[in-house]
């Protein structure tokens, strides 16, 4: 009998019902097709796959979070399988990144990304990676090649766009003929340049200082970059100094004034002879070719002793006494940068001629060139960070067994990077079934998709963590250019030029001429309409500095790839330091612990020695006075082993007091608010008992605001009346924590935001305005003691404001903002109603097309913490309260039992949208939870929900 579904309906409604039914069926078919298309790219995680190139079977166990542990008989099979697994889960991410690092984004996205490509081609990241490959050890090259074979084996098995990932299906709409190229070792090496760029040091600070100096005296500019508070916030290394054989933690520091008198035995390696050839400035260390003794001692390398200026910070201006705004000050009080240097002279402001009130044509051209450099730097995609450098950092600390419940060390690490979807990190275990010299790996930790090995983690003997050391490894040079020559020491020398062709999807290829001086590529030409430096302002050719070049250690070939594998296989402190000696860029604070109970710290990296200057300002390139004369030998870099305190803390704070250590590392540290809070927590925990892994995790979640204890007393003194007084009462008993549901945290951060905007935005141009981090904590802290500091005055009003005027205004503005956004009852305000995290796909998630962004982005998520809390969930006061940088992962390693270690990733293992593991760790991350970081095979097998075998083909 045939069913008559609509027989009882009135005749007109029968047709409506039939149409609705047809539409419903079509919708279901479309939905089914969409689900099929999405899931088709999900990786096979069970059964057996045949992979050509393997020499033996490889077993891959995955837990419920999709985290793979790989077991193989040879190192080559191990890294080939890692390449295959990375590609299974993250190939679009890898493919996108290699287009970034090669300056080839326009092949995917058309002319919209042309500027990004020009900037990266100008720096030549991939060209440097190509030079690095032959420098690496034979074993490293084998591992890189094996990894590439694994990626390419996956590519060969997944030829269609829908098999590779949803991103490729979307890309087909605009670039239908795109086919990914095979993966190469250079693709992996170029990723190290992207890491170095996102973790670069103070080059933005150089531009910001010069930008601020266009309207402020040097004295006022210096007040915005105060000295590090060594008296309040301890550096990483608190004792030791350089002796004849290198850094010695037991050596008493000598007077810095006499630092060069007896330093002839351990000098920086000479770089002056290599300047013109474009070589030099890199380490010679290679895996298997440098003994720990040689690497650690540094040796007597030919070159110049440590030099460079160490100018003290200028004192703040005196207090003003007038209530009404005075007449304009003499023009000389606002000194413009000289065209010979972007740094105002020490006697700036002594002149009073009105002609100096306006920048000269020469000064204007220098400023314009620096502005173009700033624009160029901002255009580069942030692959692990974000444009606002102050939000990037990390925490790490290690505690010896003397203070732990287990009697063995504990090590914690949480790098603070840009929030992205998927997370920049990929959790993995790499295990040789039988550990030997030929297959020395048994390591678990966090890797980068696109790069073999583990960056941060533990093996069966040691554990390690990274934070950004952020040494000053880049300088901007003002250059005088005439036609195709540049001025250097009174002579016009030919610029080095090369032609680059950028292919553009949907358009014609674009040719770019890259020009370099002896200092490096000219960065200021990227945003010129002609792409060429021009003679300035009617002056004689070359008289004006209208070009800016950049010297950066990452633009010299190095051996950082060797370091990854040496570190992964290291068995003890000596081998760990050998690995550290091979790190060139980016320079990271390395902390260490081992199962024997030892703990340690090592500063690595290629860090330049300057003949003159301290790296804080752009400097003239034509004089030859600001050369890099060498690099600090590895043996001279600060190091600590088993300190008597029993713990070591690094959180981007100063490494060592310059009074104890002559070489210049940088002047631009993070100001130590996080590190001191961690130290205080550790000291408190030690006093009350032994520390365990749970306490280490609790410290990672500490959300105390480091500025609140300083600012609250001043806020509470301000006379207030009405509803804003009720809001301020939230602060009276506040414990300074910034939990997600905290009303006081919401109000205080709103006050802080308005205080910075109202105090500084009238004095500083865009690009130099406060973002709100620890530097601004220190600036405002010092200003609070100066009620009439000129920065308190709002130049937009006819009166002269003082400290209390701005504090009162900030309290009122914060109340008004939160009342409008969160309601009339201050007690019901929540910090997480303002402070939310949206996870944005680094490529298509920023397309500007809402349906496409919906496919790949996730959130918002309520976020506790704040900028420069230990739980550093950062935000930018100029933009609002939305999260910009986060603890990108968290790890606590227990050296007593590897299976008791804990970890969490920001998102998940998978890069495939709608996969169960796409962002399954995000809720745990937001709640401060972690999962077991298993390392033993029996535990890994027991936790496995999937098992895949790769067999030789």
C-alpha positions in Angstrom: 0.0 0.0 0.0 1.4 3.4 -1.0 1.4 6.0 1.7 -0.4 9.3 0.9 1.4 11.6 3.2 -0.5 14.8 2.3 -3.9 13.3 1.5 -5.7 14.8 4.4 -4.4 18.3 3.8 -6.5 20.9 1.9 -5.4 20.9 -1.8 -3.5 24.3 -1.7 -1.5 23.2 1.3 -0.6 19.9 -0.3 1.6 21.8 -2.8 3.1 23.9 -0.1 3.9 20.7 1.9 5.5 19.1 -1.2 7.6 22.2 -1.9 8.8 22.3 1.7 9.6 18.6 1.6 11.6 19.0 -1.6 13.5 21.9 -0.1 14.1 19.9 3.1 15.5 17.0 1.1 17.7 19.3 -0.9 18.9 20.9 2.3 19.7 17.5 3.8 21.5 16.5 0.6 23.5 19.7 0.6 24.3 19.3 4.3 25.4 15.7 3.8 27.6 16.8 0.9 29.1 19.5 3.0 29.8 17.1 5.9 31.3 14.7 3.4 33.5 17.4 2.0 34.6 18.6 5.4 35.3 15.1 6.8 37.0 13.9 3.7 40.2 15.7 4.8 40.2 14.3 8.3 43.2 12.0 8.8 43.2 8.3 9.0 44.2 7.4 12.5 43.5 3.7 12.7 44.6 0.7 10.6 47.6 0.5 8.3 48.9 2.9 5.6 51.6 2.2 3.1 54.2 5.0 3.0 57.0 4.9 0.4 60.4 5.7 1.7 60.1 4.1 5.2 62.6 1.4 6.1 60.5 -0.2 8.8 57.1 -0.1 10.5 56.1 3.0 12.4 53.4 2.9 15.1 51.4 6.0 15.9 49.3 6.1 19.1 46.8 9.0 19.5 44.9 9.8 22.7 41.4 11.3 22.9 42.9 14.8 22.2 44.4 13.5 19.0 48.0 13.9 20.3 50.3 11.5 18.5 53.2 9.5 20.0 55.4 8.0 17.2 57.5 4.9 17.6 60.1 4.0 15.0 63.4 2.0 14.7 65.5 4.7 13.0 65.8 8.4 13.3 65.0 8.9 9.6 61.7 6.8 9.9 60.9 8.8 13.1 61.1 12.2 11.4 59.5 11.0 8.2 56.5 9.9 10.3 56.5 13.2 12.1 56.3 14.9 8.7 53.5 12.7 7.6 51.5 13.3 10.9 52.1 17.1 10.8 50.8 17.1 7.2 47.8 15.0 8.2 46.7 17.5 10.8 48.2 20.8 9.8 49.2 20.9 6.1 47.3 24.1 5.2 49.0 25.9 8.1 52.4 24.6 6.9 51.7 25.6 3.3 50.5 29.1 4.3 53.6 29.7 6.4 56.0 28.7 3.7 54.3 31.1 1.4 54.8 33.8 4.1 58.5 33.0 4.7 59.2 32.9 0.9 57.3 36.2 0.2 54.8 34.3 -2.0 51.5 35.1 -0.3 50.3 36.9 -3.4 50.3 33.6 -5.3 47.4 32.6 -3.0 45.6 35.8 -2.2 46.4 38.2 -5.0 47.5 41.8 -4.8 46.0 42.2 -1.3 49.2 40.7 0.2 51.7 42.3 -2.2 53.2 44.6 0.5 53.8 41.7 2.8 55.6 39.8 0.1 57.8 42.9 -0.8 58.9 43.3 2.8 59.8 39.6 3.3 61.6 39.5 -0.1 63.5 42.6 0.9 64.7 40.9 4.0 65.3 37.6 2.1 64.2 35.1 4.7 64.2 32.2 2.3 67.5 33.2 0.8 69.1 33.0 4.2 67.6 29.6 4.8 69.0 28.4 1.6 72.5 29.5 2.8 72.0 27.8 6.1 71.2 24.3 4.8 74.8 23.4 3.7 76.2 24.8 7.0 74.2 22.2 9.1 75.5 18.9 10.3 75.1 15.9 8.1 72.6 14.3 10.6 70.5 17.5 10.7 70.2 17.5 6.9 69.2 13.9 6.9 66.5 14.6 9.5 65.2 17.5 7.5 65.1 15.5 4.3 63.3 12.6 6.1 60.7 15.0 7.4 60.2 16.4 3.9 59.7 12.9 2.5 57.0 12.3 5.1 55.2 15.5 4.2 55.4 14.7 0.5 54.2 11.1 1.0 51.1 12.5 2.5 50.7 15.0 -0.3 51.0 12.1 -2.8 48.2 10.3 -1.0 46.0 13.3 -0.9 45.9 14.9 -4.3 42.5 16.6 -4.3 41.6 19.9 -2.7 38.9 18.4 -0.5 41.4 15.7 0.6 43.9 18.3 1.8 41.6 20.5 3.8 38.6 22.8 3.8 40.9 25.7 3.2 41.8 24.4 -0.2 38.2 24.0 -1.2 37.6 27.6 -0.3 40.8 28.7 -2.1 39.5 27.0 -5.3 37.0 29.7 -5.7 39.7 32.3 -6.4 42.7 30.2 -7.4 41.2 27.1 -9.0 44.5 25.8 -10.5 46.6 26.0 -7.3 48.6 22.8 -6.5 50.9 22.7 -3.5 54.6 22.2 -4.3 56.6 19.4 -2.7 58.0 20.2 0.7 61.7 20.8 1.1 64.2 21.2 3.9 64.5 24.9 3.1 60.7 25.2 3.8 61.4 24.0 7.3 64.5 26.2 7.9 62.7 29.4 6.7 60.2 28.9 9.5 63.0 29.7 11.9 63.2 33.1 10.3 59.5 33.7 11.0 60.1 32.7 14.6 63.0 35.1 14.9 60.9 37.9 13.4 58.0 37.6 15.7 60.4 37.3 18.7 62.7 40.1 17.5 63.9 42.5 20.1 63.7 46.3 20.2 63.6 47.5 16.6 60.1 48.8 17.1 61.3 50.6 20.2 64.0 52.3 18.0 61.2 53.6 15.7 58.9 54.6 18.6 61.7 56.6 20.2 62.4 58.4 17.0 58.7 59.0 16.4 58.2 60.4 19.9 61.3 62.6 19.5 59.6 64.5 16.7 57.5 66.3 19.3 59.3 65.8 22.6 62.7 66.6 24.1 65.1 63.8 24.6 64.5 64.1 28.3 60.8 63.5 27.9 61.4 60.6 25.5 63.8 58.9 27.9 61.2 59.2 30.6 59.0 56.9 28.5 61.7 54.2 28.5 62.9 54.1 32.2 65.7 52.0 33.4 65.0 48.5 34.6 64.2 48.6 38.4 67.0 46.2 39.5 66.4 47.3 43.1 62.9 46.0 43.1 62.7 43.3 40.5 65.5 40.7 40.5 67.2 39.8 37.3 67.5 36.1 36.2 71.2 35.9 37.2 72.0 37.6 40.5 75.6 36.6 40.9 78.7 36.0 38.8 80.6 37.7 36.1 83.1 37.3 33.3 86.5 35.9 34.2 89.4 35.1 31.9 87.7 31.9 30.7 84.2 33.1 30.3 81.2 33.7 32.5 81.6 32.3 36.0 78.6 32.3 38.4 81.1 32.3 41.3 83.1 35.3 40.1 82.7 38.6 41.9 81.7 41.3 39.4 84.4 43.9 38.6 83.7 47.6 38.3 82.2 48.2 34.9 84.4 51.3 34.4 87.4 49.0 34.2 85.7 46.3 32.2 88.0 46.5 29.1 91.3 46.7 31.0 91.7 43.0 31.4 89.4 41.6 28.7 92.0 41.1 26.0 91.9 37.3 26.7 88.2 36.8 25.8 87.1 39.1 23.1 84.2 39.2 20.8 84.5 37.5 17.5 85.5 40.1 14.8 82.7 41.0 12.4 84.3 44.1 10.8 86.3 42.1 8.2 83.1 40.4 7.1 81.0 43.6 6.7 81.6 44.2 3.1 81.1 40.6 2.0 77.8 40.3 3.8 79.1 37.3 5.7 79.9 36.8 9.4 78.1 37.3 12.6 77.1 33.6 12.9 78.3 30.8 15.0 80.6 28.1 13.8 79.2 25.5 16.1 77.7 22.5 14.3 76.1 19.4 15.8 78.7 16.7 16.4 81.5 19.1 15.6 81.8 21.3 18.7 82.8 19.8 22.0 81.1 21.1 25.1 84.3 22.5 26.5 85.0 24.5 23.3 81.4 25.7 23.1 81.2 26.7 26.7 84.5 28.4 27.1 84.1 30.7 24.2 87.8 30.8 23.7 90.0 33.7 22.7 88.4 34.9 19.5 90.0 37.7 17.5 88.2 40.9 17.6 87.4 44.0 19.6 86.6 44.2 23.3 83.2 45.0 24.5 82.2 48.6 23.9 79.2 50.8 23.3 77.6 53.7 25.2 75.7 53.2 28.4 73.9 56.5 28.8 71.9 56.9 32.1 68.3 57.7 32.0 67.6 61.4 32.1 65.7 62.8 35.1 62.1 63.9 34.7 61.2 67.5 34.0 60.5 69.7 37.0 57.0 70.5 38.3 54.9 73.2 36.7 53.1 75.6 39.0 50.7 77.5 36.8 47.0 76.6 36.7 46.3 78.1 33.3 48.1 77.0 30.2 51.2 79.1 29.7 52.3 80.6 26.4 54.1 78.2 24.1 57.6 77.3 25.2 60.6 78.3 23.1 60.9 76.1 20.1 64.1 74.7 21.2 62.5 72.9 24.1 61.1 70.3 21.6 64.2 69.1 19.9 63.9 67.4 16.6 66.1 64.5 15.7 69.2 65.6 13.7 69.3 64.3 10.2 72.6 62.7 11.3 70.8 60.5 13.8 67.3 59.9 15.0 68.5 60.4 18.6 68.1 64.0 19.8 71.4 65.3 21.2 71.9 65.6 25.0 71.8 69.4 24.7 68.7 69.4 22.7 66.5 72.2 23.8 69.4 74.6 24.5 68.7 76.5 21.3 65.8 78.9 21.3 65.5 79.9 17.7 62.0 79.7 16.4 63.2 78.1 13.2 63.7 74.8 15.2 60.1 74.6 16.1 59.3 73.0 12.7 61.3 70.0 11.4 63.7 71.0 8.7 63.2 69.3 5.2 66.1 67.0 6.1 64.5 66.0 9.4 61.1 65.6 7.7 62.7 63.2 5.2 64.4 61.2 7.9 61.1 61.0 9.8 59.2 59.9 6.6 61.8 57.2 6.0 61.4 55.8 9.5 57.6 56.0 9.2 57.9 53.8 6.0 60.0 51.3 7.9 57.4 51.2 10.7 54.6 50.6 8.1 56.7 47.8 6.5 57.2 46.0 9.8 53.5 46.2 10.6 52.6 44.6 7.3 54.4 41.4 8.0 52.0 38.6 9.1 52.4 37.6 12.7 52.8 33.8 12.6 53.5 33.2 16.3 53.0 36.7 17.7 51.3 39.9 17.1 52.4 43.4 16.0 52.3 44.7 19.6 55.6 43.3 20.8 55.0 44.2 24.4 52.4 41.5 24.7 54.8 38.8 23.6 56.9 37.1 26.2 56.9 34.0 28.4 57.2 32.6 31.9 59.5 29.7 32.9 60.9 28.7 36.2 62.6 25.6 37.6 62.7 24.5 41.2 65.3 22.1 42.6 64.3 18.9 44.5 65.4 20.6 47.8 62.1 22.5 47.7 59.8 19.9 46.0 57.6 17.2 47.5 59.1 14.5 45.3 62.7 15.5 46.0 63.3 16.0 42.2 63.1 19.2 40.2 59.9 20.7 38.7 60.0 22.8 35.6 57.2 25.1 34.3 56.9 27.0 31.0 54.2 29.0 29.3 55.2 31.0 26.2 53.1 34.1 25.6 52.3 34.4 21.9 49.6 35.7 19.6 46.3 33.9 19.9 45.7 31.9 16.7 43.5 29.1 15.3 45.0 26.5 15.3 47.5 27.1 18.0 51.1 27.6 16.8 52.1 24.5 18.9 51.6 20.9 18.0 52.0 18.3 20.8 53.9 15.2 19.9 56.0 12.3 21.2 59.0 11.0 19.2 60.3 7.7 20.4 63.1 5.4 19.2 62.0 1.9 20.0 65.5 1.1 21.0 67.5 4.2 22.0 71.1 4.2 20.6 73.6 6.5 19.0 71.9 6.0 15.6 68.5 6.6 17.1 68.9 8.7 20.2 65.4 10.2 20.6 62.8 9.6 23.3 61.3 13.0 23.6 57.8 14.5 24.3 56.8 18.1 24.0 55.6 20.9 21.8 56.7 21.1 18.1 55.9 23.4 15.2 54.1 22.0 12.2 56.6 22.4 9.4 59.7 21.7 11.5 60.9 18.3 12.7 61.8 17.7 16.3 60.5 19.1 19.6 61.1 22.7 20.6 60.1 22.6 24.3 59.6 19.5 26.4 61.3 16.5 28.1 63.2 13.4 27.2 64.0 10.4 29.4 66.8 12.4 31.1 66.2 16.1 31.0 63.6 18.8 30.6 63.8 22.3 29.2 61.8 25.5 28.6 62.1 28.7 26.7 61.3 32.4 27.3 62.2 35.3 25.0 65.5 36.7 26.1 64.9 39.6 23.6 68.5 40.8 23.2 69.1 43.8 21.0 70.0 41.9 17.8 68.8 44.5 15.2 69.7 48.0 14.4 68.3 50.6 12.0 70.8 52.7 10.1 70.0 56.0 8.5 71.6 56.0 5.1 72.6 58.7 2.5 71.8 57.3 -1.0 72.6 58.8 -4.4 71.4 57.0 -7.4 72.7 53.4 -7.0 75.4 54.3 -4.4 75.5 55.0 -0.7 77.8 57.0 1.4 80.2 55.2 3.8 83.2 56.8 5.5 83.3 59.6 2.9 83.1 57.4 -0.1 80.2 56.5 -2.4 79.9 52.8 -2.7 77.7 50.8 -5.0 74.5 49.4 -3.6 74.0 45.7 -3.8 70.9 45.0 -5.8 68.8 42.0 -6.8 65.6 41.6 -8.7 62.7 39.7 -7.3 59.6 38.6 -9.2 56.4 38.2 -7.2 53.6 36.2 -8.9 50.1 37.5 -8.2 47.0 35.4 -8.4 44.6 37.0 -10.8 47.1 39.6 -12.0 50.4 40.2 -13.6 53.7 39.4 -11.9 55.4 42.3 -10.1 59.1 42.9 -10.2 60.8 44.4 -7.2 64.3 45.8 -6.9 65.9 45.1 -3.5 68.8 47.3 -2.6 71.3 46.8 0.3 74.0 48.8 1.9 76.8 47.2 3.9 74.5 47.3 6.9 71.7 45.4 5.3 68.6 45.8 3.2 67.0 49.2 2.7 63.7 48.7 4.5 62.3 52.2 3.8 61.9 51.6 0.1 59.1 49.1 0.3 56.4 51.8 0.7 57.9 54.2 -1.8 55.7 54.6 -4.9 58.8 54.1 -7.1 60.5 51.5 -5.0 63.7 53.5 -5.2 65.4 55.8 -2.7 65.4 59.3 -4.0 67.7 62.3 -3.4 66.2 64.7 -0.9 64.5 68.0 -1.0 66.5 69.9 -3.5 69.7 69.4 -1.6 72.9 68.1 -3.1 72.5 64.5 -3.9 73.2 62.4 -0.8 73.2 65.2 1.7 70.0 64.0 3.4 69.5 60.7 5.2 66.3 59.6 3.5 66.8 55.8 3.5 66.9 53.3 6.4 68.6 50.0 6.3 68.4 47.2 8.9 71.0 45.0 10.3 69.6 41.9 12.0 71.4 38.7 13.1 68.7 36.5 11.6 69.7 37.7 8.1 73.0 35.8 8.6 73.0 32.0 8.2 73.1 30.1 11.5 72.9 26.7 13.0 69.7 26.9 15.1 68.3 23.8 13.3 71.3 21.8 14.6 70.4 22.9 18.1 66.9 21.4 18.0 68.2 17.9 17.5 71.1 18.2 19.8 68.7 19.4 22.5 66.2 16.7 21.9 68.9 14.0 22.4 70.8 15.7 25.3 71.5 13.6 28.3 73.0 16.1 30.8 74.0 19.7 31.5 77.1 19.6 29.3 75.1 18.3 26.2 72.3 20.8 26.9 74.9 23.6 26.8 76.3 22.2 23.6 72.8 22.5 22.1 72.5 26.0 23.5 75.8 27.0 21.8 74.2 26.2 18.4 71.2 28.4 18.8 71.7 31.6 16.8 68.2 33.1 16.5 65.8 33.7 18.0 67.8 34.1 21.3 65.8 32.5 24.1 66.3 32.1 27.8 66.9 28.4 28.3 66.0 26.7 31.6 67.1 23.1 32.5 66.4 20.3 34.9 67.4 16.6 34.9 66.6 13.4 36.7 69.8 13.6 38.7 68.4 16.7 40.5 70.3 19.4 38.7 68.8 22.7 37.5 70.3 25.4 35.4 69.9 28.4 33.1 71.7 29.4 29.9 71.5 32.6 27.8 72.3 31.6 24.1 72.3 33.3 20.7 74.2 35.5 18.4 74.3 38.9 20.2 76.3 41.8 18.6 78.9 43.9 20.1 78.7 47.6 19.1 81.6 50.0 18.6 79.4 52.8 19.7 75.8 53.4 20.9 73.5 51.2 22.9 71.0 50.2 20.2 68.1 52.3 21.4 68.0 54.8 18.5 68.4 54.6 14.7 72.0 55.7 14.0 73.9 57.1 11.0 75.2 54.4 8.7 77.5 56.6 6.7 80.0 57.4 9.4 81.1 53.9 10.2 81.1 54.7 13.9 78.2 52.4 14.8 79.6 49.2 13.5 79.0 45.8 14.9 82.5 44.8 15.9 81.8 41.2 16.9 79.4 39.0 18.8 79.5 38.0 22.5 81.2 34.6 22.7 78.9 31.8 24.0 81.2 31.2 26.9 80.7 34.8 28.1 76.9 34.6 28.1 75.3 34.4 31.5 74.8 30.9 32.9 73.7 29.4 36.2 74.0 25.8 37.5 72.4 24.7 40.8 72.1 28.1 42.4 72.0 28.2 46.2 68.4 29.6 46.2 67.2 26.3 44.6 65.1 28.0 41.9 65.5 30.1 38.7 62.9 32.4 37.3 62.8 33.8 33.8 59.9 36.0 32.5 61.5 38.3 30.0 63.0 40.2 32.9 66.6 41.5 32.8 69.1 38.7 32.6 71.8 40.3 34.8 72.6 43.7 36.3 74.9 45.6 33.9 76.9 46.7 36.9 78.0 43.1 37.1 78.2 42.3 33.4 79.9 44.5 30.8 78.5 43.2 27.5 75.4 45.0 26.3 72.5 42.5 26.0 69.7 45.1 25.6 68.4 48.2 27.2 64.8 47.3 26.5 63.7 44.6 28.9 60.3 43.7 30.2 60.2 45.4 33.6 60.1 42.3 35.8 56.6 42.5 37.3 55.7 38.9 36.3 59.1 37.5 37.3 59.0 39.2 40.7 55.4 37.9 41.3 56.6 34.3 40.5 59.6 34.7 42.8 57.4 36.0 45.6 55.0 33.1 45.1 57.8 30.5 45.1 59.3 32.0 48.2 55.9 31.9 49.9 55.4 28.3 48.9 58.8 27.3 50.1 58.1 28.8 53.5 54.9 26.9 54.0 56.0 23.5 52.7 57.2 21.6 49.7 56.2 22.5 46.2 54.4 20.1 43.9 53.2 20.1 40.3 49.8 21.4 41.3 51.3 24.4 43.0 53.4 25.1 39.9 50.2 25.1 37.8 48.5 27.4 40.4 51.3 29.9 40.0 50.9 29.8 36.2 47.3 30.8 36.8 48.1 33.8 39.1 46.3 36.8 37.8 47.4 39.5 40.2 47.8 42.9 38.6 51.3 44.3 39.2 50.3 47.9 39.0 47.2 47.8 41.2 49.1 48.0 44.5 50.9 51.1 43.3 47.9 52.9 41.7 45.1 52.1 44.1 46.2 54.3 47.0 46.4 57.3 44.7 42.9 56.5 43.3 41.4 56.2 46.7 42.6 59.7 47.7 40.7 61.4 44.9 37.5 63.2 46.1 34.5 61.7 44.4 30.8 61.9 44.8 27.8 60.1 43.2 27.7 56.7 41.4 31.4 56.7 40.4 32.3 56.6 44.1 30.3 53.4 44.5 32.4 51.9 41.6 35.6 53.0 43.2 34.6 51.2 46.4 35.1 47.9 44.5 38.8 48.6 44.7 39.0 49.1 48.5 39.2 45.4 49.5 40.3 44.0 46.1 43.1 41.4 46.3 44.3 42.5 42.8 43.4 39.2 41.2 41.9 39.4 37.7 39.6 36.4 37.6 37.0 36.1 34.9 34.1 37.1 37.2 35.9 39.9 39.1 34.1 43.2 39.2 37.1 45.1 40.7 39.3 43.9 37.8 36.8 45.1 35.3 36.8 48.6 36.8 40.5 48.9 37.5 41.4 47.9 34.0 39.0 50.4 32.6 40.5 53.1 34.8 44.0 52.0 33.7 43.0 52.2 30.0 41.5 55.7 30.3 44.5 56.9 32.4 47.0 56.0 29.7 44.9 57.4 26.9 44.1 60.6 28.7 47.7 61.1 29.9 49.8 60.2 26.8 47.7 60.2 23.6 47.8 64.0 23.3 51.6 64.0 23.5 52.4 61.0 21.4 51.7 60.2 17.7 50.2 56.9 16.6 52.8 54.3 16.7 54.3 55.6 20.0 51.2 55.5 22.1 50.9 53.2 25.1 49.7 49.6 24.8 49.6 49.1 28.6 52.4 46.7 29.4 55.0 46.7 32.1 56.9 49.6 30.6 53.9 51.8 31.2 53.6 50.4 34.7 57.0 51.7 35.4 56.4 55.1 33.6 53.3 55.8 35.6 54.7 54.5 38.8 57.5 57.2 38.6 55.0 59.9 37.5 52.8 59.3 40.4 55.5 60.9 42.6 55.5 64.0 40.3 52.0 65.5 40.5 53.0 68.3 38.0 54.9 66.1 35.5 54.2 67.7 32.1 52.8 64.4 30.8 49.8 64.8 33.2 48.8 68.0 31.3 46.3 67.6 28.5 47.5 69.8 25.7 44.0 69.8 24.2 42.5 71.9 27.0 43.1 75.6 28.0 44.2 74.7 31.5 47.2 72.8 32.9 46.1 69.5 34.4 48.0 67.8 37.2 48.1 64.2 38.4 44.9 64.3 40.4 42.9 65.9 37.5 43.8 63.0 35.2 43.1 60.4 37.9 39.7 61.9 38.6 38.9 62.0 34.9 40.0 58.4 34.4 37.8 57.2 37.3 34.8 59.0 35.9 35.3 57.9 32.3 35.8 54.3 33.4 32.6 54.3 35.3 30.7 55.9 32.4 32.0 53.3 30.0 31.2 50.3 32.2 27.8 51.6 33.1 26.9 51.8 29.4 28.4 48.4 28.5 27.8 46.3 31.7 24.9 48.0 33.5 24.2 50.3 36.4 25.2 47.9 39.2 29.0 47.9 39.6 28.9 44.7 41.8 27.5 42.8 38.8 30.3 43.8 36.4 32.5 41.0 35.2 36.0 41.2 33.8 35.3 38.5 31.3 32.4 40.5 29.9 35.0 42.9 28.5 38.1 40.6 28.3 37.3 37.9 25.7 39.4 35.7 23.4 38.4 35.0 19.8 40.5 32.4 18.1 41.2 33.6 14.6 42.6 31.5 11.8 45.8 33.1 10.7 44.9 33.1 7.0 41.3 32.7 6.0 40.0 33.8 9.4 41.0 37.3 8.5 39.5 37.3 5.0 36.8 39.9 5.7 34.2 37.5 4.4 31.9 36.6 7.3 30.8 33.1 6.2 34.4 32.1 5.5 35.5 33.5 8.9 32.7 31.6 10.6 34.0 28.4 9.1 37.5 28.7 10.7 37.3 31.1 13.7 36.0 30.1 17.2 34.9 32.0 20.3 34.7 34.4 22.0 35.9 32.7 25.2 35.8 34.4 28.6 39.4 35.1 29.7 40.9 35.8 33.1 44.3 37.4 33.6 45.7 40.5 32.0 48.8 42.0 30.4 51.9 41.4 32.6 50.1 39.3 35.1 51.7 35.9 35.4 48.6 34.6 33.6 49.4 37.1 30.8 46.3 37.2 28.7 47.1 40.5 27.1 45.1 43.4 25.6 45.8 46.7 24.1 44.5 49.9 25.7 44.3 51.6 22.3 42.0 49.0 20.9 39.8 47.8 23.8 39.8 44.8 26.1 39.8 42.0 23.6 42.7 39.5 24.0 45.7 40.0 21.8 48.3 37.6 23.2 48.0 34.6 25.5 49.9 31.8 27.3 50.0 29.8 24.1 50.5 26.5 26.0 51.3 25.5 29.5 53.6 22.8 30.7 54.8 21.5 34.1 57.4 18.7 34.0 58.0 16.5 37.0 61.5 15.0 36.9 60.5 12.4 39.5 58.0 10.8 37.2 57.6 11.8 33.6 54.1 10.5 33.5 53.1 13.0 36.2 54.0 15.9 33.9 51.1 18.1 32.7 50.4 20.1 29.6 47.7 22.0 27.7 47.5 23.6 24.3 45.6 26.7 23.4 43.3 25.0 20.8 43.8 21.4 19.7 45.9 19.0 17.7 43.9 19.3 14.5 44.0 22.1 12.0 40.8 20.8 10.3 37.8 23.0 11.1 34.9 20.9 12.6 37.2 18.1 13.6 36.7 16.9 17.2 40.3 18.0 18.1 40.1 21.4 16.4 39.7 23.3 19.6 38.8 20.7 22.2 41.6 21.9 24.6 40.5 25.5 24.5 37.9 25.2 27.3 40.4 23.4 29.5 43.0 26.1 28.8 40.5 28.9 29.7 39.7 27.2 33.0 43.4 26.7 33.9 43.2 22.9 33.5 45.9 20.6 32.1 46.1 17.0 30.9 48.7 14.3 31.5 51.9 14.7 29.5 52.6 11.0 29.2 56.1 9.7 28.2 56.3 6.0 29.0 55.1 3.6 26.3 52.9 1.5 28.6 51.0 4.6 29.7 50.8 5.9 26.2 49.3 2.6 24.9 46.8 2.6 27.8 45.6 6.1 27.0 45.5 5.5 23.2 42.1 5.7 21.5 43.6 5.2 18.0 46.5 3.2 16.6 47.9 3.7 13.1 50.7 1.7 11.5 52.8 3.1 8.7 54.3 0.3 6.6 57.1 0.6 4.1 55.9 0.7 0.5 
